[in-house]
Each structure stands twice: as C-alpha cells, then as structure tokens.
Amino acid sequence: MLSGRCQEEFTHPVDKDLIEIQASSGDWCGFLDMEDGHRKVQKKPVRVIAAVCKERGIGKNGTLPWNLPSEFQYFLRSVTQVSKPGKFNMLVWGKLCWFSNPQTMFPMANVLNAVLSETLATVPDYAHFLCQDLKSAVLMAAQYPLADLIETIWVVGGTRVYKDALDHPWCDLVFLTDIMAEFECDVFFPEMDPQVFKKQERFAGVPSGIHEENGIKYQFQVFKRNDAHRRNEENVLNDN
C-alpha cells in the first residue's frame, strides 16, 4: 500500500524489496530507487481523450447522452494500444467518472487504472491505484517501478481532471471526438487555449472525415500542444 497521496492495488510481479514509498513535502507520491537513493523520473506523455458535443457537453446524469458504439471502440483502441506485450497505459479517472461506468467495462487490456479522490479511503474495485490528484498519479507513473511498464498516461475525465491535464506541461496531445449535434448535458469539457493547442489537419492512426452512426454525425480531432508553450511550462516546472 502506498503512503502519501497514492494507494496501490497492483499485483504485477515487481521486486517490492527494492521499493520504498516516500511522500515528499506531502504533495506527491514517489518511488525511491534503493540502489542509488535517487528518485528517477521518466517523462511520460499525458494525453486527453473525450467526446464533446456542441457547447462542449460531455455527459448528463453520469452517462453519455449519445449511443455511438463505433466511436466508443475508437476510444478503447486508443487507450489500450501499446508497443509490445508487457507494457501498459495508465488511465486516470475522476471519482464520479469512474463510478459512472458499468463494471462490465473492466478489466481493460493493457491498462492500469488510477482513480482520483480526496475522500475515498480504499482503491475501488477494478482500479489499481487511488491518488488524490493528477500530479500524484503522473509522478507515480513516471517513477520506479511503474516507469518501465507504463507508456502513455490517458486522462479520461471528468471536467476538473481534464482541466488539470490541459494545464500539465507533459500534456502533448488532446484527442477530441466532435459530436456534431446538440445534447442536454450537465458536465462540460474545459475551454482550450487556441494559442496552446493547435488542431491538426491529419494525424496518424486517427480516421479522417465525417462519420455517422445512429443518425448522429461526428469527426475525430487531434490538438497538439505548441512546442514553445511546452518548453516555457517545463522551464517553470523545473524552476519550482
């Protein structure tokens, strides 16, 4: 079980004797490499994925207001794809987002799930980690022993977690499905600064054009962080 701001429910065969969990200044959860006594951070890509209707709505009463099975399969392919067997992606969920999904959705191939909450006391069923905030989850994934296992950190909602991800300097790509219709929603995707995230005309592996399912049109979009903004934000992070 992790101390500090993350708890663990993880059964991958790593050598626990080489791990000491340390909470530094009470604001992050890290792994200490016992061989050299230094925290080693491997930068991981933090990526956001969401389906957004007009007015930036993403959900209503804890569910999706639309039924688009093919779009959902695109989501699953994106977040479960890894470079080779034995690697994982980490999915980061807000508490309400996590509990809004049916248990039949889990487990997911090649995925470790981190749930964010300041109130839960134990790791939820089917999740692997419980962290208090996105920063803790990202740093946990970037350090031993998870750093050698995890390839990409996918942030999957809700609104507050999306906003924190967009503000994180390691967030390089945002994958948005533009649902080209109006739906009544009570949760919304945060505004993106167009000077920071630039829409890509095409992106490898992402289907182009307009798709239609159950009478609803949608298109897949990718936004890439401006390199100049990324460097500036990482310089600020390093200075702190």
PyRosetta script that sets phi, psi and omega in degrees:
from pyrosetta import init, pose_from_sequence

init()
pose = pose_from_sequence("MLSGRCQEEFTHPVDKDLIEIQASSGDWCGFLDMEDGHRKVQKKPVRVIAAVCKERGIGKNGTLPWNLPSEFQYFLRSVTQVSKPGKFNMLVWGKLCWFSNPQTMFPMANVLNAVLSETLATVPDYAHFLCQDLKSAVLMAAQYPLADLIETIWVVGGTRVYKDALDHPWCDLVFLTDIMAEFECDVFFPEMDPQVFKKQERFAGVPSGIHEENGIKYQFQVFKRNDAHRRNEENVLNDN")
pose.set_psi(1, 133.8)
pose.set_omega(1, -177.6)
pose.set_phi(2, -79.9)
pose.set_psi(2, 144.5)
pose.set_omega(2, 171.8)
pose.set_phi(3, -93.3)
pose.set_psi(3, -177.8)
pose.set_omega(3, 179.3)
pose.set_phi(4, 74.5)
pose.set_psi(4, -130.1)
pose.set_omega(4, -170.0)
pose.set_phi(5, -107.0)
pose.set_psi(5, 10.8)
pose.set_omega(5, 177.0)
pose.set_phi(6, -136.0)
pose.set_psi(6, 145.0)
pose.set_omega(6, 171.5)
pose.set_phi(7, -119.3)
pose.set_psi(7, 157.5)
pose.set_omega(7, -170.9)
pose.set_phi(8, -125.4)
pose.set_psi(8, 139.3)
pose.set_omega(8, 170.1)
pose.set_phi(9, -137.8)
pose.set_psi(9, 71.3)
pose.set_omega(9, -166.4)
pose.set_phi(10, -131.3)
pose.set_psi(10, 127.8)
pose.set_omega(10, -173.2)
pose.set_phi(11, -114.3)
pose.set_psi(11, 13.2)
pose.set_omega(11, 177.8)
pose.set_phi(12, -64.5)
pose.set_psi(12, 140.4)
pose.set_omega(12, -174.8)
pose.set_phi(13, -74.3)
pose.set_psi(13, 81.0)
pose.set_omega(13, 172.8)
pose.set_phi(14, -108.4)
pose.set_psi(14, 157.8)
pose.set_omega(14, -177.5)
pose.set_phi(15, -80.2)
pose.set_psi(15, 98.4)
pose.set_omega(15, -175.7)
pose.set_phi(16, -67.1)
pose.set_psi(16, -20.0)
pose.set_omega(16, -179.6)
pose.set_phi(17, -67.3)
pose.set_psi(17, -19.3)
pose.set_omega(17, -179.5)
pose.set_phi(18, -95.5)
pose.set_psi(18, 7.9)
pose.set_omega(18, -174.4)
pose.set_phi(19, -115.0)
pose.set_psi(19, 132.5)
pose.set_omega(19, 167.3)
pose.set_phi(20, -128.0)
pose.set_psi(20, 129.4)
pose.set_omega(20, -179.3)
pose.set_phi(21, -91.2)
pose.set_psi(21, 131.4)
pose.set_omega(21, -177.3)
pose.set_phi(22, -133.6)
pose.set_psi(22, 132.3)
pose.set_omega(22, 174.1)
pose.set_phi(23, -101.2)
pose.set_psi(23, 115.3)
pose.set_omega(23, -176.1)
pose.set_phi(24, -94.4)
pose.set_psi(24, 119.7)
pose.set_omega(24, 179.2)
pose.set_phi(25, 57.4)
pose.set_psi(25, 16.6)
pose.set_omega(25, 175.1)
pose.set_phi(26, 74.8)
pose.set_psi(26, 8.4)
pose.set_omega(26, -174.3)
pose.set_phi(27, -123.9)
pose.set_psi(27, 9.5)
pose.set_omega(27, 170.7)
pose.set_phi(28, -160.1)
pose.set_psi(28, 162.9)
pose.set_omega(28, -177.6)
pose.set_phi(29, -112.4)
pose.set_psi(29, 122.7)
pose.set_omega(29, -175.4)
pose.set_phi(30, -134.2)
pose.set_psi(30, 162.2)
pose.set_omega(30, 176.0)
pose.set_phi(31, -106.6)
pose.set_psi(31, 136.3)
pose.set_omega(31, 179.0)
pose.set_phi(32, -105.5)
pose.set_psi(32, 120.9)
pose.set_omega(32, 177.8)
pose.set_phi(33, -74.1)
pose.set_psi(33, 112.7)
pose.set_omega(33, -174.0)
pose.set_phi(34, -71.3)
pose.set_psi(34, -15.0)
pose.set_omega(34, -178.2)
pose.set_phi(35, -73.5)
pose.set_psi(35, -37.1)
pose.set_omega(35, -177.9)
pose.set_phi(36, -125.6)
pose.set_psi(36, -2.2)
pose.set_omega(36, 174.6)
pose.set_phi(37, 73.5)
pose.set_psi(37, 14.2)
pose.set_omega(37, -178.5)
pose.set_phi(38, -120.7)
pose.set_psi(38, 140.4)
pose.set_omega(38, 173.4)
pose.set_phi(39, -73.5)
pose.set_psi(39, 129.8)
pose.set_omega(39, 178.8)
pose.set_phi(40, -114.9)
pose.set_psi(40, 122.1)
pose.set_omega(40, -178.2)
pose.set_phi(41, -109.2)
pose.set_psi(41, 123.2)
pose.set_omega(41, 173.8)
pose.set_phi(42, -103.4)
pose.set_psi(42, 112.9)
pose.set_omega(42, -178.1)
pose.set_phi(43, -58.9)
pose.set_psi(43, 131.7)
pose.set_omega(43, -179.9)
pose.set_phi(44, -117.4)
pose.set_psi(44, 141.6)
pose.set_omega(44, 174.4)
pose.set_phi(45, -67.3)
pose.set_psi(45, 128.6)
pose.set_omega(45, 174.9)
pose.set_phi(46, -103.1)
pose.set_psi(46, 122.4)
pose.set_omega(46, -175.2)
pose.set_phi(47, -128.6)
pose.set_psi(47, 142.5)
pose.set_omega(47, -178.8)
pose.set_phi(48, -104.8)
pose.set_psi(48, 138.3)
pose.set_omega(48, 175.7)
pose.set_phi(49, -137.6)
pose.set_psi(49, 133.1)
pose.set_omega(49, -177.1)
pose.set_phi(50, -160.4)
pose.set_psi(50, 157.1)
pose.set_omega(50, 169.0)
pose.set_phi(51, -110.8)
pose.set_psi(51, 129.3)
pose.set_omega(51, -169.6)
pose.set_phi(52, -132.0)
pose.set_psi(52, 126.5)
pose.set_omega(52, 177.0)
pose.set_phi(53, -91.3)
pose.set_psi(53, -175.4)
pose.set_omega(53, 177.0)
pose.set_phi(54, -59.5)
pose.set_psi(54, 146.9)
pose.set_omega(54, -174.5)
pose.set_phi(55, 69.0)
pose.set_psi(55, 13.8)
pose.set_omega(55, 171.7)
pose.set_phi(56, 69.3)
pose.set_psi(56, 21.4)
pose.set_omega(56, 177.9)
pose.set_phi(57, -70.2)
pose.set_psi(57, 142.2)
pose.set_omega(57, 179.8)
pose.set_phi(58, -127.5)
pose.set_psi(58, -6.1)
pose.set_omega(58, -179.8)
pose.set_phi(59, -176.7)
pose.set_psi(59, 163.8)
pose.set_omega(59, 178.7)
pose.set_phi(60, -146.0)
pose.set_psi(60, 123.6)
pose.set_omega(60, 178.3)
pose.set_phi(61, 54.1)
pose.set_psi(61, 39.1)
pose.set_omega(61, 175.6)
pose.set_phi(62, 77.7)
pose.set_psi(62, 11.6)
pose.set_omega(62, 179.2)
pose.set_phi(63, -135.2)
pose.set_psi(63, 167.8)
pose.set_omega(63, 173.3)
pose.set_phi(64, -81.4)
pose.set_psi(64, 133.7)
pose.set_omega(64, -179.4)
pose.set_phi(65, -75.9)
pose.set_psi(65, -6.9)
pose.set_omega(65, -178.6)
pose.set_phi(66, -120.7)
pose.set_psi(66, 161.2)
pose.set_omega(66, 178.1)
pose.set_phi(67, -123.3)
pose.set_psi(67, 98.3)
pose.set_omega(67, -175.9)
pose.set_phi(68, -130.0)
pose.set_psi(68, 81.0)
pose.set_omega(68, -176.1)
pose.set_phi(69, -56.6)
pose.set_psi(69, -38.8)
pose.set_omega(69, -179.2)
pose.set_phi(70, -68.5)
pose.set_psi(70, -36.7)
pose.set_omega(70, 177.0)
pose.set_phi(71, -65.8)
pose.set_psi(71, -38.4)
pose.set_omega(71, 178.0)
pose.set_phi(72, -66.1)
pose.set_psi(72, -36.4)
pose.set_omega(72, 176.3)
pose.set_phi(73, -64.8)
pose.set_psi(73, -35.1)
pose.set_omega(73, 174.0)
pose.set_phi(74, -60.3)
pose.set_psi(74, -44.5)
pose.set_omega(74, 176.5)
pose.set_phi(75, -58.0)
pose.set_psi(75, -48.1)
pose.set_omega(75, -178.1)
pose.set_phi(76, -63.2)
pose.set_psi(76, -43.5)
pose.set_omega(76, 178.8)
pose.set_phi(77, -60.7)
pose.set_psi(77, -40.7)
pose.set_omega(77, -177.1)
pose.set_phi(78, -64.6)
pose.set_psi(78, -48.2)
pose.set_omega(78, -171.6)
pose.set_phi(79, -82.8)
pose.set_psi(79, -16.1)
pose.set_omega(79, -178.5)
pose.set_phi(80, -101.7)
pose.set_psi(80, -5.2)
pose.set_omega(80, -176.9)
pose.set_phi(81, -77.1)
pose.set_psi(81, 126.2)
pose.set_omega(81, 176.7)
pose.set_phi(82, -129.9)
pose.set_psi(82, 166.7)
pose.set_omega(82, -172.8)
pose.set_phi(83, -77.2)
pose.set_psi(83, -28.1)
pose.set_omega(83, -178.7)
pose.set_phi(84, -162.4)
pose.set_psi(84, 160.7)
pose.set_omega(84, 179.2)
pose.set_phi(85, -57.1)
pose.set_psi(85, 145.2)
pose.set_omega(85, -179.9)
pose.set_phi(86, 93.5)
pose.set_psi(86, -10.7)
pose.set_omega(86, 176.6)
pose.set_phi(87, -96.0)
pose.set_psi(87, 159.0)
pose.set_omega(87, -178.6)
pose.set_phi(88, -135.2)
pose.set_psi(88, 159.2)
pose.set_omega(88, 161.2)
pose.set_phi(89, -108.6)
pose.set_psi(89, 150.8)
pose.set_omega(89, 173.4)
pose.set_phi(90, -102.8)
pose.set_psi(90, 127.1)
pose.set_omega(90, 173.2)
pose.set_phi(91, -100.0)
pose.set_psi(91, 128.8)
pose.set_omega(91, -179.0)
pose.set_phi(92, -109.6)
pose.set_psi(92, 122.1)
pose.set_omega(92, -174.9)
pose.set_phi(93, -120.5)
pose.set_psi(93, 138.0)
pose.set_omega(93, 162.8)
pose.set_phi(94, -69.5)
pose.set_psi(94, 157.9)
pose.set_omega(94, -175.1)
pose.set_phi(95, -59.4)
pose.set_psi(95, -48.1)
pose.set_omega(95, -177.9)
pose.set_phi(96, -65.5)
pose.set_psi(96, -38.0)
pose.set_omega(96, 178.0)
pose.set_phi(97, -62.9)
pose.set_psi(97, -43.4)
pose.set_omega(97, -179.6)
pose.set_phi(98, -60.4)
pose.set_psi(98, -49.5)
pose.set_omega(98, -174.9)
pose.set_phi(99, -76.4)
pose.set_psi(99, -8.1)
pose.set_omega(99, 176.7)
pose.set_phi(100, -81.1)
pose.set_psi(100, -11.2)
pose.set_omega(100, -178.5)
pose.set_phi(101, -93.4)
pose.set_psi(101, 142.4)
pose.set_omega(101, 177.3)
pose.set_phi(102, -68.5)
pose.set_psi(102, 146.9)
pose.set_omega(102, -179.4)
pose.set_phi(103, -64.1)
pose.set_psi(103, -20.4)
pose.set_omega(103, 177.9)
pose.set_phi(104, -65.8)
pose.set_psi(104, -13.6)
pose.set_omega(104, 178.5)
pose.set_phi(105, -73.9)
pose.set_psi(105, -18.0)
pose.set_omega(105, -174.7)
pose.set_phi(106, -115.2)
pose.set_psi(106, 152.7)
pose.set_omega(106, -1.4)
pose.set_phi(107, -77.3)
pose.set_psi(107, 161.3)
pose.set_omega(107, 177.9)
pose.set_phi(108, -110.4)
pose.set_psi(108, 138.0)
pose.set_omega(108, -177.7)
pose.set_phi(109, -61.7)
pose.set_psi(109, 138.4)
pose.set_omega(109, 171.9)
pose.set_phi(110, 62.3)
pose.set_psi(110, 26.4)
pose.set_omega(110, -174.1)
pose.set_phi(111, -128.1)
pose.set_psi(111, 137.2)
pose.set_omega(111, 166.3)
pose.set_phi(112, -113.3)
pose.set_psi(112, 131.4)
pose.set_omega(112, -174.5)
pose.set_phi(113, -103.9)
pose.set_psi(113, 128.3)
pose.set_omega(113, 174.0)
pose.set_phi(114, -115.4)
pose.set_psi(114, 123.4)
pose.set_omega(114, 179.3)
pose.set_phi(115, -103.1)
pose.set_psi(115, 134.4)
pose.set_omega(115, -179.8)
pose.set_phi(116, -100.1)
pose.set_psi(116, 128.8)
pose.set_omega(116, 177.6)
pose.set_phi(117, -164.9)
pose.set_psi(117, 142.6)
pose.set_omega(117, 173.8)
pose.set_phi(118, -97.7)
pose.set_psi(118, -2.7)
pose.set_omega(118, -174.4)
pose.set_phi(119, -117.5)
pose.set_psi(119, -28.1)
pose.set_omega(119, 179.7)
pose.set_phi(120, -66.8)
pose.set_psi(120, 143.4)
pose.set_omega(120, -178.4)
pose.set_phi(121, -99.0)
pose.set_psi(121, -23.6)
pose.set_omega(121, -177.9)
pose.set_phi(122, -133.9)
pose.set_psi(122, 160.1)
pose.set_omega(122, 179.3)
pose.set_phi(123, -66.6)
pose.set_psi(123, 128.6)
pose.set_omega(123, -179.1)
pose.set_phi(124, -65.1)
pose.set_psi(124, 157.8)
pose.set_omega(124, 175.7)
pose.set_phi(125, -55.4)
pose.set_psi(125, 139.2)
pose.set_omega(125, 178.0)
pose.set_phi(126, 74.4)
pose.set_psi(126, -9.4)
pose.set_omega(126, 173.4)
pose.set_phi(127, -89.7)
pose.set_psi(127, 163.1)
pose.set_omega(127, -179.2)
pose.set_phi(128, -109.9)
pose.set_psi(128, -28.0)
pose.set_omega(128, -176.9)
pose.set_phi(129, -140.6)
pose.set_psi(129, 150.4)
pose.set_omega(129, 173.0)
pose.set_phi(130, -124.9)
pose.set_psi(130, 119.9)
pose.set_omega(130, -179.5)
pose.set_phi(131, -127.3)
pose.set_psi(131, 156.5)
pose.set_omega(131, -177.2)
pose.set_phi(132, -82.8)
pose.set_psi(132, -23.9)
pose.set_omega(132, -178.5)
pose.set_phi(133, -156.3)
pose.set_psi(133, 169.3)
pose.set_omega(133, -177.2)
pose.set_phi(134, -63.8)
pose.set_psi(134, -40.3)
pose.set_omega(134, -178.7)
pose.set_phi(135, -57.3)
pose.set_psi(135, -43.2)
pose.set_omega(135, 179.2)
pose.set_phi(136, -63.1)
pose.set_psi(136, -43.0)
pose.set_omega(136, -179.1)
pose.set_phi(137, -65.0)
pose.set_psi(137, -42.0)
pose.set_omega(137, -179.3)
pose.set_phi(138, -64.5)
pose.set_psi(138, -45.3)
pose.set_omega(138, -179.4)
pose.set_phi(139, -67.6)
pose.set_psi(139, -34.7)
pose.set_omega(139, 175.5)
pose.set_phi(140, -61.0)
pose.set_psi(140, -43.7)
pose.set_omega(140, -179.4)
pose.set_phi(141, -68.5)
pose.set_psi(141, -24.0)
pose.set_omega(141, -174.7)
pose.set_phi(142, -91.2)
pose.set_psi(142, 0.1)
pose.set_omega(142, -176.1)
pose.set_phi(143, -123.7)
pose.set_psi(143, 164.1)
pose.set_omega(143, 179.9)
pose.set_phi(144, -59.8)
pose.set_psi(144, 137.8)
pose.set_omega(144, 2.5)
pose.set_phi(145, -94.0)
pose.set_psi(145, -4.0)
pose.set_omega(145, -174.0)
pose.set_phi(146, -72.1)
pose.set_psi(146, -25.9)
pose.set_omega(146, -175.3)
pose.set_phi(147, -58.4)
pose.set_psi(147, -32.6)
pose.set_omega(147, 179.5)
pose.set_phi(148, -81.6)
pose.set_psi(148, -8.5)
pose.set_omega(148, -178.8)
pose.set_phi(149, -104.8)
pose.set_psi(149, -37.0)
pose.set_omega(149, -171.4)
pose.set_phi(150, -92.4)
pose.set_psi(150, 133.2)
pose.set_omega(150, 178.4)
pose.set_phi(151, -98.6)
pose.set_psi(151, -50.4)
pose.set_omega(151, -174.1)
pose.set_phi(152, -134.0)
pose.set_psi(152, 142.2)
pose.set_omega(152, 174.1)
pose.set_phi(153, -102.6)
pose.set_psi(153, 115.9)
pose.set_omega(153, 179.3)
pose.set_phi(154, -104.1)
pose.set_psi(154, 125.8)
pose.set_omega(154, 177.2)
pose.set_phi(155, -99.5)
pose.set_psi(155, 123.4)
pose.set_omega(155, -169.6)
pose.set_phi(156, -118.7)
pose.set_psi(156, 12.0)
pose.set_omega(156, 174.3)
pose.set_phi(157, 118.4)
pose.set_psi(157, 169.1)
pose.set_omega(157, 4.4)
pose.set_phi(158, -93.7)
pose.set_psi(158, -145.4)
pose.set_omega(158, -167.8)
pose.set_phi(159, -57.6)
pose.set_psi(159, -49.7)
pose.set_omega(159, -177.2)
pose.set_phi(160, -64.1)
pose.set_psi(160, -40.6)
pose.set_omega(160, -179.5)
pose.set_phi(161, -67.7)
pose.set_psi(161, -39.0)
pose.set_omega(161, 175.2)
pose.set_phi(162, -59.5)
pose.set_psi(162, -45.8)
pose.set_omega(162, -179.1)
pose.set_phi(163, -61.7)
pose.set_psi(163, -44.5)
pose.set_omega(163, 178.7)
pose.set_phi(164, -61.7)
pose.set_psi(164, -37.4)
pose.set_omega(164, 179.8)
pose.set_phi(165, -67.2)
pose.set_psi(165, -43.9)
pose.set_omega(165, 179.5)
pose.set_phi(166, -61.7)
pose.set_psi(166, -29.7)
pose.set_omega(166, 179.4)
pose.set_phi(167, -84.2)
pose.set_psi(167, -11.6)
pose.set_omega(167, -176.3)
pose.set_phi(168, -78.4)
pose.set_psi(168, 133.5)
pose.set_omega(168, -176.5)
pose.set_phi(169, -65.8)
pose.set_psi(169, -18.0)
pose.set_omega(169, 178.8)
pose.set_phi(170, -86.6)
pose.set_psi(170, -4.8)
pose.set_omega(170, 179.6)
pose.set_phi(171, -76.1)
pose.set_psi(171, 110.5)
pose.set_omega(171, -175.7)
pose.set_phi(172, -106.0)
pose.set_psi(172, -25.0)
pose.set_omega(172, -175.8)
pose.set_phi(173, -138.4)
pose.set_psi(173, 144.8)
pose.set_omega(173, 174.6)
pose.set_phi(174, -124.8)
pose.set_psi(174, 121.7)
pose.set_omega(174, 179.2)
pose.set_phi(175, -103.1)
pose.set_psi(175, 109.0)
pose.set_omega(175, -179.1)
pose.set_phi(176, -116.6)
pose.set_psi(176, 131.5)
pose.set_omega(176, 167.3)
pose.set_phi(177, -93.6)
pose.set_psi(177, 118.0)
pose.set_omega(177, 179.4)
pose.set_phi(178, -85.1)
pose.set_psi(178, 103.0)
pose.set_omega(178, 176.7)
pose.set_phi(179, -80.8)
pose.set_psi(179, 112.3)
pose.set_omega(179, -169.2)
pose.set_phi(180, -87.8)
pose.set_psi(180, 58.0)
pose.set_omega(180, -178.8)
pose.set_phi(181, -160.0)
pose.set_psi(181, 163.9)
pose.set_omega(181, 178.2)
pose.set_phi(182, -99.3)
pose.set_psi(182, 133.2)
pose.set_omega(182, 175.5)
pose.set_phi(183, -135.4)
pose.set_psi(183, 148.1)
pose.set_omega(183, 174.9)
pose.set_phi(184, -74.5)
pose.set_psi(184, 123.2)
pose.set_omega(184, -177.1)
pose.set_phi(185, -132.5)
pose.set_psi(185, 156.3)
pose.set_omega(185, 175.2)
pose.set_phi(186, -122.6)
pose.set_psi(186, 1.4)
pose.set_omega(186, 171.7)
pose.set_phi(187, -132.0)
pose.set_psi(187, 148.2)
pose.set_omega(187, -169.2)
pose.set_phi(188, -138.7)
pose.set_psi(188, 148.8)
pose.set_omega(188, 175.9)
pose.set_phi(189, -76.9)
pose.set_psi(189, 137.2)
pose.set_omega(189, -177.5)
pose.set_phi(190, -67.6)
pose.set_psi(190, 157.2)
pose.set_omega(190, 176.4)
pose.set_phi(191, -65.9)
pose.set_psi(191, 141.2)
pose.set_omega(191, 174.9)
pose.set_phi(192, -106.6)
pose.set_psi(192, 137.4)
pose.set_omega(192, 177.1)
pose.set_phi(193, -72.8)
pose.set_psi(193, 116.5)
pose.set_omega(193, -178.4)
pose.set_phi(194, -66.0)
pose.set_psi(194, -16.1)
pose.set_omega(194, 175.5)
pose.set_phi(195, -81.1)
pose.set_psi(195, -17.4)
pose.set_omega(195, -179.2)
pose.set_phi(196, -97.8)
pose.set_psi(196, -45.6)
pose.set_omega(196, -178.0)
pose.set_phi(197, -112.3)
pose.set_psi(197, 119.3)
pose.set_omega(197, -176.9)
pose.set_phi(198, -105.0)
pose.set_psi(198, 129.5)
pose.set_omega(198, 177.7)
pose.set_phi(199, -67.8)
pose.set_psi(199, 134.0)
pose.set_omega(199, -179.9)
pose.set_phi(200, -93.8)
pose.set_psi(200, 137.5)
pose.set_omega(200, 178.9)
pose.set_phi(201, -66.4)
pose.set_psi(201, -42.4)
pose.set_omega(201, 176.1)
pose.set_phi(202, -141.6)
pose.set_psi(202, 155.2)
pose.set_omega(202, 179.0)
pose.set_phi(203, -147.8)
pose.set_psi(203, 131.8)
pose.set_omega(203, -176.2)
pose.set_phi(204, -55.5)
pose.set_psi(204, 131.0)
pose.set_omega(204, 176.6)
pose.set_phi(205, 84.6)
pose.set_psi(205, -4.9)
pose.set_omega(205, -179.2)
pose.set_phi(206, -106.5)
pose.set_psi(206, 121.5)
pose.set_omega(206, -178.9)
pose.set_phi(207, -60.4)
pose.set_psi(207, 139.6)
pose.set_omega(207, 179.7)
pose.set_phi(208, -99.1)
pose.set_psi(208, 171.8)
pose.set_omega(208, 176.4)
pose.set_phi(209, 83.6)
pose.set_psi(209, -180.0)
pose.set_omega(209, -179.3)
pose.set_phi(210, -98.6)
pose.set_psi(210, 131.5)
pose.set_omega(210, -179.9)
pose.set_phi(211, -110.1)
pose.set_psi(211, 157.7)
pose.set_omega(211, 178.5)
pose.set_phi(212, -138.4)
pose.set_psi(212, 135.7)
pose.set_omega(212, -178.4)
pose.set_phi(213, -149.7)
pose.set_psi(213, 131.0)
pose.set_omega(213, -178.5)
pose.set_phi(214, 51.8)
pose.set_psi(214, 36.9)
pose.set_omega(214, 178.7)
pose.set_phi(215, 76.4)
pose.set_psi(215, 7.2)
pose.set_omega(215, -178.0)
pose.set_phi(216, -113.1)
pose.set_psi(216, 127.4)
pose.set_omega(216, 177.8)
pose.set_phi(217, -91.9)
pose.set_psi(217, 145.5)
pose.set_omega(217, 177.7)
pose.set_phi(218, -156.1)
pose.set_psi(218, 161.6)
pose.set_omega(218, 176.2)
pose.set_phi(219, -143.1)
pose.set_psi(219, 147.8)
pose.set_omega(219, -179.8)
pose.set_phi(220, -88.6)
pose.set_psi(220, 133.8)
pose.set_omega(220, -179.1)
pose.set_phi(221, -129.3)
pose.set_psi(221, 150.2)
pose.set_omega(221, 175.4)
pose.set_phi(222, -130.7)
pose.set_psi(222, 132.9)
pose.set_omega(222, 177.3)
pose.set_phi(223, -117.2)
pose.set_psi(223, 132.6)
pose.set_omega(223, -177.0)
pose.set_phi(224, -112.3)
pose.set_psi(224, 137.0)
pose.set_omega(224, 179.6)
pose.set_phi(225, -68.3)
pose.set_psi(225, 135.4)
pose.set_omega(225, 175.3)
pose.set_phi(226, -61.6)
pose.set_psi(226, 126.0)
pose.set_omega(226, -174.9)
pose.set_phi(227, -59.3)
pose.set_psi(227, -36.9)
pose.set_omega(227, -179.4)
pose.set_phi(228, -63.4)
pose.set_psi(228, -41.6)
pose.set_omega(228, 178.0)
pose.set_phi(229, -66.0)
pose.set_psi(229, -38.1)
pose.set_omega(229, -179.4)
pose.set_phi(230, -63.7)
pose.set_psi(230, -44.5)
pose.set_omega(230, -179.4)
pose.set_phi(231, -63.4)
pose.set_psi(231, -42.4)
pose.set_omega(231, -179.9)
pose.set_phi(232, -62.5)
pose.set_psi(232, -42.8)
pose.set_omega(232, -178.6)
pose.set_phi(233, -67.8)
pose.set_psi(233, -38.5)
pose.set_omega(233, 179.4)
pose.set_phi(234, -69.4)
pose.set_psi(234, -33.2)
pose.set_omega(234, 176.2)
pose.set_phi(235, -64.5)
pose.set_psi(235, -40.4)
pose.set_omega(235, 177.2)
pose.set_phi(236, -64.2)
pose.set_psi(236, -42.6)
pose.set_omega(236, 179.4)
pose.set_phi(237, -61.3)
pose.set_psi(237, -43.6)
pose.set_omega(237, -179.2)
pose.set_phi(238, -66.7)
pose.set_psi(238, -35.5)
pose.set_omega(238, 179.8)
pose.set_phi(239, -66.4)
pose.set_psi(239, -29.0)
pose.set_omega(239, -180.0)
pose.set_phi(240, -83.0)
pose.dump_pdb("model.pdb")
